[in-house]
Amino acid sequence: MSAGRDDGPSPRLRQALIVLSVVFTAVLIVFYAQRWFDWERAACVSDRPPGTSAESVETGWQWWPPGVACTYAPGAGTTV
């Protein structure tokens, strides 16, 4: 082995690739988390009790168990 010779990419290039990988992974996580939350909200609307309008369905984040909490306002209207 040669002493003092670095056969890999430069440290700045490695650092740039690590930063780009972390940012890309974070963007993917945020994107899929938002899609999942939208799917859960749509499920709350589609699974509402009979006689409840879609406008009276409220959703919010619940910490335990983690997920979306569906709230249906009583007497807020009827579906057509």
PyMOL commands that set and color helices and strands:
alter all, ss='L'
color gray80, all
select helices_A, chain A and resi 11-46+54-56
alter helices_A, ss='H'
color red, helices_A
select strands_A, chain A and resi 57-62+67-72
alter strands_A, ss='S'
color yellow, strands_A
deselect
rebuild
show_as cartoon
